[in-house]
Amino acid sequence: MTDLRSIATESDVAEVISFRTADGVDLALRRVGPADGPAVLLVHGHGVSSEMFALPEIRNVTDVLADAGYQSWLLDWRGSCRLPYNESGPPYTFDDVALYDLPAAVAQIRARIGDRPLFVVAHCIGALALSLSMTAGLLPGLAGVVAQGVFLTPKVSTSARVRVLLGSELLGSRVGHIESDFRKVGLWSRRTLLYAALSRKGDCPDPTCRMVQHGWGMGAKLFEHDHLDSRTHDRLAELFGAIPLSVLPHLRQMELAHAVVRWNVDDDRYAALPENALDHADRIDCPVLLLAGSRNEAWLDSNKLCYEVLSERNPSIDVRYTEIPSYGHLDTFIGRGAALDVFGHIVDFLDETSARLA
């Protein structure tokens, strides 16, 4: 199995669990916070890691959840930059995350917490995969879900759509992945011109910052630059990993449909997943809080659209939408002021839902 011991770096980690999915991929969970109380599974976005929830230089979301009495479970799924799959593993799609990674992680947590409430807080691609798992009926009995940035109805800008198209059609057959850390490229790489083109925009003098903003951000700002602590900014090269181009065709298909859709439609192994998650939203059996920054350029108003669609098509679902003024996308979790501006909305939702379950 992959050596995951390096994941346990924080002094307050109470438990680290290495586990293998049904398709043979080694993943990791780490538990932080109080030993009892409701549990919260934290699901990161693509190409970052569970570290986005535990930045030591700021008051992070696990700190806030612990103070509110919640036990955090930080998952590193196969898209984590702490794991090797984006650079050297076999190609995968978000179907694999929905079918294998998330149900396996929930099973690991359930085996340890018993019948205590289990919430999920998911960001970006993690939230897309979560919606596919939930509408497949693979995660029954969750107490509640917070989806940040996007959920069932992905929507991106025209520039992002063009980049996804170029990445999947023109580069995908020639380039397996793109580094986020500009220092790994070097001046004599055959990809130097490509990296230079991807990192040319932006006011920040740090090329890795520009690469992250306009590479992972697909041509749109990934975060509001002035919301980051300077120490977080200095760590961008370690917080972001390689961008695997193999996932772009699936992402493009979702964006064209404005819905989370299954990629492997002709493979019986994925038959449990719905072809269109939005058509099976009635399987969502818990309250859902949709969060988004008002300046989210990565997914625009995807979650506002999701709220409107679900409210009209599935009025029986307890869904609500909260917009965070002046925030972009990733700074809702890694911003230095997120504890004051964002995390209170999450805790209020968890507390309200927990009270109704009691």
C-alpha positions as a Markdown table, in Angstrom:
| # | Residue | x | y | z |
|---|---|---|---|---|
| 1 | Met | 0.0 | 0.0 | 0.0 |
| 2 | Thr | 1.0 | 3.6 | -0.5 |
| 3 | Asp | 2.9 | 5.0 | 2.5 |
| 4 | Leu | 0.5 | 7.5 | 4.0 |
| 5 | Arg | 2.3 | 8.1 | 7.3 |
| 6 | Ser | 3.4 | 11.6 | 6.2 |
| 7 | Ile | -0.2 | 12.7 | 6.3 |
| 8 | Ala | -0.2 | 12.6 | 10.1 |
| 9 | Thr | 1.8 | 15.9 | 10.6 |
| 10 | Glu | -0.5 | 17.8 | 12.9 |
| 11 | Ser | 0.1 | 17.4 | 16.6 |
| 12 | Asp | -3.6 | 17.3 | 17.4 |
| 13 | Val | -4.4 | 14.4 | 15.0 |
| 14 | Ala | -6.1 | 11.7 | 17.1 |
| 15 | Glu | -6.3 | 8.9 | 14.5 |
| 16 | Val | -5.0 | 8.2 | 11.0 |
| 17 | Ile | -6.6 | 5.5 | 8.9 |
| 18 | Ser | -5.2 | 4.1 | 5.7 |
| 19 | Phe | -7.8 | 2.2 | 3.7 |
| 20 | Arg | -8.2 | 0.7 | 0.2 |
| 21 | Thr | -11.1 | 1.2 | -2.1 |
| 22 | Ala | -12.9 | -1.7 | -3.9 |
| 23 | Asp | -11.0 | -0.8 | -7.0 |
| 24 | Gly | -7.6 | -1.0 | -5.2 |
| 25 | Val | -6.7 | 2.6 | -4.5 |
| 26 | Asp | -5.1 | 3.5 | -1.2 |
| 27 | Leu | -6.6 | 6.6 | 0.5 |
| 28 | Ala | -6.4 | 8.1 | 4.0 |
| 29 | Leu | -8.6 | 9.7 | 6.7 |
| 30 | Arg | -7.4 | 11.5 | 9.7 |
| 31 | Arg | -9.6 | 12.4 | 12.7 |
| 32 | Val | -9.1 | 15.6 | 14.7 |
| 33 | Gly | -11.1 | 17.2 | 17.4 |
| 34 | Pro | -13.2 | 15.8 | 20.3 |
| 35 | Ala | -13.5 | 12.1 | 20.7 |
| 36 | Asp | -17.3 | 12.2 | 20.7 |
| 37 | Gly | -20.1 | 14.4 | 19.4 |
| 38 | Pro | -21.4 | 14.6 | 15.8 |
| 39 | Ala | -18.9 | 13.7 | 13.1 |
| 40 | Val | -18.1 | 15.9 | 10.0 |
| 41 | Leu | -16.5 | 14.4 | 6.9 |
| 42 | Leu | -14.5 | 17.1 | 5.1 |
| 43 | Val | -14.0 | 16.5 | 1.4 |
| 44 | His | -11.4 | 18.7 | -0.4 |
| 45 | Gly | -11.4 | 19.9 | -4.0 |
| 46 | His | -9.3 | 18.4 | -6.9 |
| 47 | Gly | -5.5 | 18.8 | -6.8 |
| 48 | Val | -5.4 | 20.2 | -3.3 |
| 49 | Ser | -5.6 | 18.0 | -0.2 |
| 50 | Ser | -7.2 | 17.8 | 3.3 |
| 51 | Glu | -4.6 | 20.3 | 4.3 |
| 52 | Met | -6.9 | 23.0 | 3.0 |
| 53 | Phe | -9.1 | 22.4 | 6.1 |
| 54 | Ala | -6.2 | 22.4 | 8.6 |
| 55 | Leu | -3.9 | 25.3 | 7.7 |
| 56 | Pro | -2.0 | 25.9 | 11.0 |
| 57 | Glu | -1.3 | 29.6 | 10.1 |
| 58 | Ile | -5.0 | 30.6 | 10.3 |
| 59 | Arg | -8.0 | 29.7 | 12.5 |
| 60 | Asn | -9.1 | 26.9 | 10.2 |
| 61 | Val | -12.4 | 25.1 | 9.9 |
| 62 | Thr | -11.4 | 22.1 | 12.0 |
| 63 | Asp | -10.5 | 24.5 | 14.9 |
| 64 | Val | -13.9 | 26.1 | 14.6 |
| 65 | Leu | -15.7 | 22.7 | 14.4 |
| 66 | Ala | -13.8 | 21.4 | 17.4 |
| 67 | Asp | -14.7 | 24.4 | 19.5 |
| 68 | Ala | -18.4 | 23.8 | 18.5 |
| 69 | Gly | -18.2 | 20.2 | 19.7 |
| 70 | Tyr | -17.8 | 18.5 | 16.3 |
| 71 | Gln | -15.4 | 15.7 | 15.4 |
| 72 | Ser | -13.7 | 16.3 | 12.0 |
| 73 | Trp | -12.7 | 13.5 | 9.6 |
| 74 | Leu | -10.4 | 14.8 | 6.9 |
| 75 | Leu | -10.4 | 12.7 | 3.7 |
| 76 | Asp | -7.7 | 12.5 | 1.1 |
| 77 | Trp | -9.4 | 11.0 | -1.9 |
| 78 | Arg | -7.7 | 10.0 | -5.1 |
| 79 | Gly | -7.5 | 13.6 | -6.4 |
| 80 | Ser | -5.4 | 14.7 | -3.4 |
| 81 | Cys | -2.0 | 16.2 | -4.1 |
| 82 | Arg | -0.7 | 14.2 | -1.1 |
| 83 | Leu | -1.3 | 11.0 | -3.1 |
| 84 | Pro | 0.4 | 10.0 | -6.3 |
| 85 | Tyr | -2.5 | 9.3 | -8.6 |
| 86 | Asn | -2.7 | 12.7 | -10.4 |
| 87 | Glu | 0.9 | 12.3 | -11.6 |
| 88 | Ser | 1.6 | 8.5 | -11.9 |
| 89 | Gly | -1.6 | 6.6 | -11.3 |
| 90 | Pro | -4.0 | 5.2 | -13.9 |
| 91 | Pro | -6.5 | 7.7 | -15.4 |
| 92 | Tyr | -9.8 | 8.1 | -13.5 |
| 93 | Thr | -12.9 | 10.1 | -13.6 |
| 94 | Phe | -15.2 | 11.6 | -11.0 |
| 95 | Asp | -17.3 | 8.4 | -11.3 |
| 96 | Asp | -14.6 | 6.6 | -9.5 |
| 97 | Val | -14.6 | 9.1 | -6.7 |
| 98 | Ala | -18.4 | 8.9 | -6.3 |
| 99 | Leu | -18.6 | 5.1 | -6.6 |
| 100 | Tyr | -15.5 | 4.1 | -4.7 |
| 101 | Asp | -13.8 | 6.8 | -2.6 |
| 102 | Leu | -16.7 | 8.5 | -0.8 |
| 103 | Pro | -18.7 | 5.4 | 0.1 |
| 104 | Ala | -15.5 | 3.7 | 1.4 |
| 105 | Ala | -14.6 | 6.7 | 3.5 |
| 106 | Val | -18.1 | 6.9 | 5.0 |
| 107 | Ala | -18.0 | 3.2 | 5.8 |
| 108 | Gln | -14.7 | 3.7 | 7.6 |
| 109 | Ile | -16.2 | 6.5 | 9.7 |
| 110 | Arg | -19.4 | 4.6 | 10.4 |
| 111 | Ala | -17.5 | 1.7 | 11.7 |
| 112 | Arg | -15.9 | 4.0 | 14.3 |
| 113 | Ile | -18.8 | 6.4 | 15.3 |
| 114 | Gly | -21.7 | 3.9 | 15.3 |
| 115 | Asp | -25.0 | 5.7 | 15.0 |
| 116 | Arg | -23.8 | 9.2 | 15.9 |
| 117 | Pro | -24.8 | 11.8 | 13.3 |
| 118 | Leu | -22.5 | 12.2 | 10.3 |
| 119 | Phe | -22.4 | 15.4 | 8.3 |
| 120 | Val | -20.4 | 16.1 | 5.1 |
| 121 | Val | -18.8 | 19.4 | 4.2 |
| 122 | Ala | -17.5 | 19.2 | 0.6 |
| 123 | His | -15.7 | 21.7 | -1.6 |
| 124 | Cys | -15.6 | 22.1 | -5.4 |
| 125 | Ile | -15.1 | 18.8 | -7.3 |
| 126 | Gly | -15.5 | 17.0 | -4.0 |
| 127 | Ala | -19.0 | 18.4 | -3.9 |
| 128 | Leu | -19.7 | 17.4 | -7.5 |
| 129 | Ala | -18.7 | 13.8 | -6.7 |
| 130 | Leu | -20.7 | 13.9 | -3.5 |
| 131 | Ser | -23.8 | 14.8 | -5.4 |
| 132 | Leu | -23.3 | 11.8 | -7.7 |
| 133 | Ser | -22.8 | 9.5 | -4.7 |
| 134 | Met | -25.9 | 10.8 | -2.9 |
| 135 | Thr | -28.2 | 10.6 | -5.9 |
| 136 | Ala | -27.0 | 7.1 | -6.5 |
| 137 | Gly | -28.2 | 6.2 | -3.0 |
| 138 | Leu | -24.7 | 5.2 | -1.9 |
| 139 | Leu | -24.6 | 7.5 | 1.1 |
| 140 | Pro | -27.8 | 7.0 | 3.0 |
| 141 | Gly | -28.5 | 8.4 | 6.4 |
| 142 | Leu | -26.3 | 11.5 | 6.3 |
| 143 | Ala | -27.4 | 14.1 | 8.9 |
| 144 | Gly | -26.7 | 17.0 | 6.5 |
| 145 | Val | -24.5 | 18.3 | 3.7 |
| 146 | Val | -22.7 | 21.6 | 3.1 |
| 147 | Ala | -21.6 | 22.0 | -0.6 |
| 148 | Gln | -19.3 | 24.9 | -1.3 |
| 149 | Gly | -19.0 | 26.4 | -4.8 |
| 150 | Val | -20.9 | 23.9 | -6.8 |
| 151 | Phe | -23.2 | 20.9 | -6.3 |
| 152 | Leu | -25.6 | 19.5 | -8.9 |
| 153 | Thr | -25.5 | 22.2 | -11.5 |
| 154 | Pro | -22.0 | 23.1 | -12.6 |
| 155 | Lys | -21.7 | 26.4 | -14.6 |
| 156 | Val | -18.4 | 28.0 | -15.7 |
| 157 | Ser | -17.4 | 31.1 | -17.7 |
| 158 | Thr | -16.8 | 31.1 | -21.4 |
| 159 | Ser | -13.0 | 31.4 | -20.9 |
| 160 | Ala | -13.1 | 28.4 | -18.5 |
| 161 | Arg | -15.1 | 26.4 | -21.1 |
| 162 | Val | -12.5 | 27.2 | -23.8 |
| 163 | Arg | -9.7 | 26.0 | -21.5 |
| 164 | Val | -11.4 | 22.8 | -20.6 |
| 165 | Leu | -12.0 | 22.2 | -24.3 |
| 166 | Leu | -8.4 | 22.9 | -25.2 |
| 167 | Gly | -7.1 | 20.8 | -22.4 |
| 168 | Ser | -9.2 | 17.8 | -23.2 |
| 169 | Glu | -9.0 | 17.9 | -27.0 |
| 170 | Leu | -5.6 | 19.4 | -27.8 |
| 171 | Leu | -3.3 | 18.7 | -24.8 |
| 172 | Gly | -4.8 | 15.6 | -23.3 |
| 173 | Ser | -3.2 | 13.2 | -25.9 |
| 174 | Arg | 0.2 | 14.9 | -25.5 |
| 175 | Val | 0.4 | 16.0 | -21.8 |
| 176 | Gly | -0.7 | 13.8 | -18.9 |
| 177 | His | -0.6 | 16.5 | -16.3 |
| 178 | Ile | 0.5 | 20.1 | -15.7 |
| 179 | Glu | 2.5 | 21.1 | -12.6 |
| 180 | Ser | 1.2 | 23.8 | -10.4 |
| 181 | Asp | 4.7 | 24.5 | -8.9 |
| 182 | Phe | 6.4 | 26.6 | -11.5 |
| 183 | Arg | 9.8 | 25.7 | -10.0 |
| 184 | Lys | 9.4 | 22.1 | -11.1 |
| 185 | Val | 9.3 | 23.1 | -14.8 |
| 186 | Gly | 12.7 | 24.6 | -15.4 |
| 187 | Leu | 13.8 | 26.7 | -18.3 |
| 188 | Trp | 14.7 | 23.9 | -20.6 |
| 189 | Ser | 11.6 | 21.8 | -20.4 |
| 190 | Arg | 9.7 | 21.1 | -23.6 |
| 191 | Arg | 6.6 | 22.4 | -21.8 |
| 192 | Thr | 8.2 | 25.7 | -20.7 |
| 193 | Leu | 6.2 | 27.7 | -23.3 |
| 194 | Leu | 3.0 | 26.1 | -22.3 |
| 195 | Tyr | 3.6 | 26.8 | -18.6 |
| 196 | Ala | 4.6 | 30.3 | -19.4 |
| 197 | Ala | 1.4 | 30.9 | -21.3 |
| 198 | Leu | -0.7 | 29.4 | -18.5 |
| 199 | Ser | 1.0 | 31.6 | -15.9 |
| 200 | Arg | 1.3 | 34.9 | -17.8 |
| 201 | Lys | -1.8 | 36.6 | -16.4 |
| 202 | Gly | -2.2 | 38.1 | -12.9 |
| 203 | Asp | -0.7 | 40.9 | -10.8 |
| 204 | Cys | 1.2 | 38.6 | -8.4 |
| 205 | Pro | 4.9 | 38.3 | -9.2 |
| 206 | Asp | 4.9 | 34.7 | -8.1 |
| 207 | Pro | 4.5 | 32.5 | -11.2 |
| 208 | Thr | 3.2 | 29.6 | -9.1 |
| 209 | Cys | 0.5 | 31.8 | -7.7 |
| 210 | Arg | -0.4 | 32.8 | -11.3 |
| 211 | Met | -0.3 | 29.2 | -12.4 |
| 212 | Val | -2.7 | 28.2 | -9.6 |
| 213 | Gln | -5.0 | 31.0 | -10.2 |
| 214 | His | -5.3 | 30.6 | -14.0 |
| 215 | Gly | -4.4 | 26.9 | -14.3 |
| 216 | Trp | -6.5 | 25.3 | -11.6 |
| 217 | Gly | -8.9 | 28.2 | -12.0 |
| 218 | Met | -9.4 | 27.3 | -15.7 |
| 219 | Gly | -8.8 | 30.9 | -16.7 |
| 220 | Ala | -10.7 | 32.4 | -13.7 |
| 221 | Lys | -9.5 | 33.6 | -10.4 |
| 222 | Leu | -9.5 | 30.7 | -7.9 |
| 223 | Phe | -9.4 | 33.0 | -4.8 |
| 224 | Glu | -9.4 | 36.6 | -3.8 |
| 225 | His | -5.7 | 37.3 | -3.5 |
| 226 | Asp | -5.9 | 39.8 | -0.7 |
| 227 | His | -7.8 | 37.3 | 1.5 |
| 228 | Leu | -4.8 | 35.0 | 1.9 |
| 229 | Asp | -2.5 | 35.2 | 4.8 |
| 230 | Ser | 1.0 | 35.8 | 3.5 |
| 231 | Arg | 2.1 | 32.4 | 5.0 |
| 232 | Thr | -0.6 | 30.6 | 3.1 |
| 233 | His | 0.5 | 32.4 | -0.1 |
| 234 | Asp | 4.1 | 31.3 | 0.4 |
| 235 | Arg | 2.8 | 27.7 | 0.7 |
| 236 | Leu | 0.8 | 27.6 | -2.6 |
| 237 | Ala | 3.4 | 25.3 | -4.2 |
| 238 | Glu | 2.9 | 22.7 | -1.5 |
| 239 | Leu | -0.8 | 23.1 | -1.2 |
| 240 | Phe | -1.5 | 22.5 | -4.9 |
| 241 | Gly | -0.4 | 19.5 | -6.9 |
| 242 | Ala | -0.4 | 18.5 | -10.5 |
| 243 | Ile | -3.4 | 19.1 | -12.8 |
| 244 | Pro | -4.4 | 15.8 | -14.5 |
| 245 | Leu | -5.8 | 16.4 | -17.9 |
| 246 | Ser | -7.5 | 13.0 | -18.0 |
| 247 | Val | -10.4 | 14.4 | -15.9 |
| 248 | Leu | -11.2 | 17.3 | -18.2 |
| 249 | Pro | -13.4 | 15.5 | -20.7 |
| 250 | His | -15.7 | 14.4 | -17.8 |
| 251 | Leu | -15.7 | 18.0 | -16.5 |
| 252 | Arg | -16.5 | 19.3 | -19.9 |
| 253 | Gln | -19.4 | 16.9 | -20.3 |
| 254 | Met | -20.9 | 18.1 | -16.9 |
| 255 | Glu | -20.5 | 21.7 | -17.8 |
| 256 | Leu | -22.2 | 21.3 | -21.2 |
| 257 | Ala | -25.1 | 19.6 | -19.5 |
| 258 | His | -25.2 | 22.0 | -16.5 |
| 259 | Ala | -25.6 | 18.9 | -14.4 |
| 260 | Val | -23.5 | 16.2 | -12.8 |
| 261 | Val | -23.5 | 13.3 | -15.2 |
| 262 | Arg | -21.9 | 9.9 | -15.3 |
| 263 | Trp | -19.0 | 9.5 | -17.7 |
| 264 | Asn | -18.8 | 5.7 | -17.9 |
| 265 | Val | -22.3 | 5.1 | -19.4 |
| 266 | Asp | -21.3 | 1.9 | -21.2 |
| 267 | Asp | -19.4 | 0.3 | -18.3 |
| 268 | Asp | -21.5 | -2.0 | -16.1 |
| 269 | Arg | -19.2 | -1.4 | -13.2 |
| 270 | Tyr | -20.7 | 2.1 | -12.9 |
| 271 | Ala | -24.3 | 1.1 | -13.3 |
| 272 | Ala | -25.1 | 2.2 | -9.8 |
| 273 | Leu | -24.5 | 5.8 | -10.6 |
| 274 | Pro | -27.3 | 7.8 | -12.3 |
| 275 | Glu | -26.6 | 9.0 | -15.8 |
| 276 | Asn | -27.8 | 12.4 | -14.7 |
| 277 | Ala | -27.7 | 13.2 | -11.0 |
| 278 | Leu | -30.1 | 16.1 | -11.2 |
| 279 | Asp | -32.8 | 13.7 | -12.4 |
| 280 | His | -32.4 | 11.7 | -9.2 |
| 281 | Ala | -32.2 | 14.5 | -6.8 |
| 282 | Asp | -35.3 | 13.1 | -5.0 |
| 283 | Arg | -32.9 | 10.6 | -3.4 |
| 284 | Ile | -31.3 | 13.3 | -1.3 |
| 285 | Asp | -32.6 | 12.5 | 2.1 |
| 286 | Cys | -31.0 | 15.2 | 4.3 |
| 287 | Pro | -30.8 | 19.0 | 4.6 |
| 288 | Val | -28.4 | 20.7 | 2.2 |
| 289 | Leu | -26.6 | 24.1 | 2.6 |
| 290 | Leu | -25.2 | 25.5 | -0.6 |
| 291 | Leu | -22.4 | 28.0 | 0.0 |
| 292 | Ala | -20.7 | 30.3 | -2.5 |
| 293 | Gly | -18.6 | 33.4 | -2.6 |
| 294 | Ser | -20.2 | 36.4 | -4.3 |
| 295 | Arg | -17.0 | 36.7 | -6.4 |
| 296 | Asn | -16.7 | 33.0 | -7.3 |
| 297 | Glu | -15.3 | 33.2 | -10.8 |
| 298 | Ala | -14.5 | 29.4 | -10.9 |
| 299 | Trp | -18.2 | 28.3 | -10.8 |
| 300 | Leu | -20.0 | 31.6 | -11.2 |
| 301 | Asp | -23.5 | 31.3 | -9.7 |
| 302 | Ser | -23.7 | 27.5 | -9.9 |
| 303 | Asn | -25.0 | 27.0 | -6.3 |
| 304 | Lys | -27.6 | 29.8 | -6.7 |
| 305 | Leu | -28.8 | 28.0 | -9.8 |
| 306 | Cys | -28.8 | 24.7 | -7.9 |
| 307 | Tyr | -30.9 | 26.2 | -5.2 |
| 308 | Glu | -33.4 | 27.6 | -7.7 |
| 309 | Val | -33.7 | 24.4 | -9.6 |
| 310 | Leu | -34.0 | 22.2 | -6.5 |
| 311 | Ser | -36.6 | 24.5 | -4.9 |
| 312 | Glu | -38.7 | 24.3 | -8.1 |
| 313 | Arg | -38.2 | 20.6 | -9.0 |
| 314 | Asn | -37.8 | 19.0 | -5.6 |
| 315 | Pro | -39.6 | 21.2 | -3.0 |
| 316 | Ser | -39.5 | 18.4 | -0.5 |
| 317 | Ile | -35.7 | 18.7 | -0.1 |
| 318 | Asp | -34.6 | 21.0 | 2.7 |
| 319 | Val | -32.1 | 23.1 | 0.7 |
| 320 | Arg | -30.9 | 26.6 | 1.4 |
| 321 | Tyr | -28.4 | 29.0 | -0.2 |
| 322 | Thr | -25.9 | 31.3 | 1.5 |
| 323 | Glu | -23.7 | 33.8 | -0.4 |
| 324 | Ile | -20.5 | 35.1 | 1.2 |
| 325 | Pro | -19.9 | 38.7 | 0.3 |
| 326 | Ser | -16.6 | 39.6 | -1.3 |
| 327 | Tyr | -15.3 | 36.0 | -1.3 |
| 328 | Gly | -14.2 | 34.0 | -4.3 |
| 329 | His | -13.9 | 30.2 | -4.4 |
| 330 | Leu | -11.1 | 28.6 | -2.4 |
| 331 | Asp | -10.6 | 31.5 | 0.0 |
| 332 | Thr | -13.9 | 30.4 | 1.6 |
| 333 | Phe | -11.7 | 27.8 | 3.3 |
| 334 | Ile | -8.1 | 29.0 | 3.1 |
| 335 | Gly | -8.8 | 32.8 | 3.6 |
| 336 | Arg | -7.3 | 34.3 | 6.8 |
| 337 | Gly | -10.8 | 35.7 | 7.7 |
| 338 | Ala | -12.9 | 32.7 | 6.8 |
| 339 | Ala | -13.4 | 31.7 | 10.5 |
| 340 | Leu | -15.3 | 35.0 | 11.0 |
| 341 | Asp | -16.9 | 35.3 | 7.6 |
| 342 | Val | -17.7 | 31.7 | 6.5 |
| 343 | Phe | -17.4 | 29.0 | 9.1 |
| 344 | Gly | -20.1 | 30.4 | 11.3 |
| 345 | His | -22.6 | 29.7 | 8.6 |
| 346 | Ile | -21.5 | 26.1 | 8.5 |
| 347 | Val | -21.6 | 25.7 | 12.3 |
| 348 | Asp | -25.1 | 27.3 | 12.5 |
| 349 | Phe | -26.4 | 24.8 | 9.9 |
| 350 | Leu | -24.8 | 21.9 | 11.7 |
| 351 | Asp | -26.2 | 23.0 | 15.1 |
| 352 | Glu | -29.7 | 23.6 | 13.8 |
| 353 | Thr | -29.8 | 20.3 | 12.1 |
| 354 | Ser | -28.3 | 18.5 | 15.1 |
| 355 | Ala | -31.0 | 20.0 | 17.3 |
| 356 | Arg | -33.7 | 18.7 | 15.1 |
| 357 | Leu | -32.1 | 15.2 | 15.2 |
| 358 | Ala | -31.9 | 15.2 | 19.0 |
